[in-house]
Amino acid sequence: MDKPNIIFILTDQQRFDTCGCYGQKLDITPNLDKLAKEGVLFRYAFTNQPVCGPARSIIQTGKYATETMCYRNGIALPLNEKTIADYLSESGYTTAYIGKWHLASTILLSKENVGPKIDFTTAAIPMERRGGYEDYWLASDLLEFTSHPYEGHLFNHNMEKIDFKGYRVDCLTDFALDFLDSYNQQKPFFLFLSFLEPHQQNDFEKVVGPKGSKEKFSDYEIPGDLVNTQGDWKEFYPDYLGCCNRIDSNLHKIIEKISDLGLTQDTIFIFCSDHGCHFRTRTWEYKRSCHESSIRIPLIIKGPGYSGGKVINKLVSLIDVAPTILQIAGITIPDEMRGKKLQNLVEKDDPSWDDEIFIQISESQVGRAIRTTRWKFAMQAPKKSGFLYAKSDKYVGQYLYDLESDPHERNNLIDYPDYNEIKSELTQKLTKKMVDAGENFPNLND
């Protein structure tokens, strides 16, 4: 097999601990668990930006969100940015995209010059705004604006409105199955399937699982970070699990279709989410914070070269996804991609792997954080809007957590003098991460 097919399945706002392979006790994700048991599980995977559009920009470009200036929602991916779809197309792949895009519109201008205002949030996205997915396209920029959990529409390659009726996860999967059925197998394909679930339906202001979810998944174990907290998890968590369970059922349909087509030995599956969910226990909404519930995500790869039930315990993140995909396709990884190929951990235990994750936070603040194997250290820019500004020249300490003794981040150590030495060390590490990501050397006050 020269160039394998690649199926990338992205969920929206899915916590890692919804999955059995990450410790969930209810039978929510049996098919994903099987994929992990047969493939490779990345136990500690993270987003570098805990909000939808920026996380997607990282996946598509291999650059940090401040490099493309897609640092918050409502900023279009610049037309001159080269994406994984561009590279794969050049290498002979058929590229297909189905679902939520969230990178075509600039609907709120920044103080830092992100270009003209353009709005495709509920309109068909023109070819030049599709990030290089030229062959098959069935998407909406904001799927939550063009659909509800049981009906809605997307736009096809010719910018025609395509209606659907039925549970949204099922319908998007059916579209993916249609693509696979129509594929002529003359070239390898890259299929990117972007679900909206388990993200809440914005105009309903609630999570909507399949019918019966509240009863079916009511007997859950409360995640440790949510115990004795407010937020809205008590109302929505069973439906949230129901969404994840339905995604898992549809994952099975795709795996079976690949088997029926005789493509199992020629196809690699990648499953992950853009960010997690803290259910309004940390900030005013669901993510946009440095906490594990916001940044830790599931990541599983299965296929030729990714088998045997291997578990990777090194820290990895979305910045590593683009170079990994290019390596799978045999494409030279460009220098401007910031991450490392995950093959360095799958094929060998790379002793030089950087076990530190750099996180940029927007909208709720202008924030920066570093996650090491033991520590979480975060800083924020004082008096700067996370909507209007991508960066700052000054930051102050906000959070310090010892994840070894406090895995659910209940005890903020930022003001404890006994931790001044570790704060100083982490400040230096965070400064280096910021500069390496193309930011100016900041004025940090830990």
C-alpha positions, 0 to 999 in steps of 0.5 A: 500500500503506497498511500493509504486512505485516511478517514478523519472523524472530528467531534465537537466539545467531547470530553476524553472521559466519555470514552470507555478506553479513557475510563468511562464506566458506562457502555458509551463507546464500544466501537471506539474502544475496540478501535483503540484496543486494535489500534493506538490510543494516545492517553494524554492528548490535548487541544492547543486552543479550547474553542471551535474555530481556532482548534480547527485551524490548527488541525488544518494548517499545523500552525498555532492559531495566532500564526494564522490569526484564527485565534478565536471564532468568527475569523476566516482562514486566510486564503494564502494558508496551505492546508492538509487538504492542499498537500494531500491533493497535490500528492494525488489524494481525493479530498472530501469534507462533510459537516461543520467547517467554521473557518469561512467567516470573519464576523467580528473584526479584531483590533489586530487586522484580520481583514474584511468582514465576510459572512458565510455562517448560514450561506454556501461557502465558495470554493476559495474558502473551503481550505483546499477540499476541492473534490467533495464538499457537503458542509456548513460553516456553522452547522448549528446555525443551519440545522437542529438535532433532527433536521437541517441543511448543508451545502454541496460542491455546487453551493446547492442546499441539501436538506436532511431529516433525522438525527443529525449524527445519523444524517452526516454519517449517511452522507459519508457512506454515500461518498464512500459508495460513490468513490471509484478507488482510482486514487487514495482518499482523505475524508474529513467528517466533522460532527457537531455533537456533543456540542450544545444546540446554540439556539436551544441553549441545551445539549440534545441527545437522541430520544431516550438518552436521559433515561438510558444514561442517567446512572452515570458516575459524576466526573471528578472535576464536576463533583460538588459544582454548579454549572449545568451538567446535572441537566445535560450530562445524560444527553451529552453521553447520548450524543457520544454514544450515537457518534460511536454507533455511526463510527461502526457504520463507517468501519463496516462500510470500509470492510464491505468495500474491501478497504480495511487494509488500505485505510487509516482511521483518526478519531479526535475532538476539537476540545472538551467541556466543563459545563459552565463550571470554570467560565461563563460557558463550556470551554475557553479555559486551561482546565483539563475538562476543556483541553483534554481530548480523545485521540485514537488512530487505527489502521496499517502501521497503527495496530496492536493496542498500543498505548502512548503515555507521552503528551501530544496535541492537535498541533501534531495532527497535520504533520502526522497526516502528511507523514501517513501520506508520504509527504514531506512535512514543511518547516512551518508546521509546528508539531511533530509527527506522532509516528515518532511515538508509535514506531519508536519511543522518541526520547526527545519528545517534548512532554509539554503542551502549549495552550492559547486561550481566547474569547474569555481572556487573552490567555496562555498556559503550559501543561507538563506531565505534573503541572498546569501553569496559566497566565492572562493578559490584564484588561484585554478582551479575548475577542478583540486581541490575539496577543498581549505584551503583558501577562500575569499569573492566573492558575497553578495546579499540581496535577499529581496531587490535584488531578481535578484542579480544585486547589489553585496554588498561584499565590502560594509562596512555597511554589515560587520556584516552580512558578519561575521555572514554568514561566520560563518554559511558557515564555519559550513556548510563546516565542517558538509559536511566533509571539514576541517576547512577553512581559511576564509577571508570575 
